[in-house]
Amino acid sequence: MAEIRDIERLKRQIEDLKSEIAQAKGARSEALRNLEEEFGVKDLIEAKTLLKKLTKKEEESKAEFEEALTEFQDLYGERLRG
């Protein structure tokens, strides 16, 4: 009798795992669909490439801004302080 209960318990665990797998696949599909809609990428490789590109662009923009801010402060800092 214990063997039958063990088999039934294993069957339930298998069904639960199948359900979790189906949910995970659905979530993955939705995430990929969102990536394509929002960023025009079709898979994770394209998403990672785009992320690297955008991160580099952000760093460059930040450096340019900081340089412009320093230049502005050098030129107008005394006037702004009164």
Secondary structure, DSSP 8 states (H G I E B T S, - for coil): -HHHHHHHHHHHHHHHHHHHHHHHHHHHHHHHHHHHHHH---SHHHHHHHHHHHHHHHHHHHHHHHHHHHHHHHHHHHHHH-
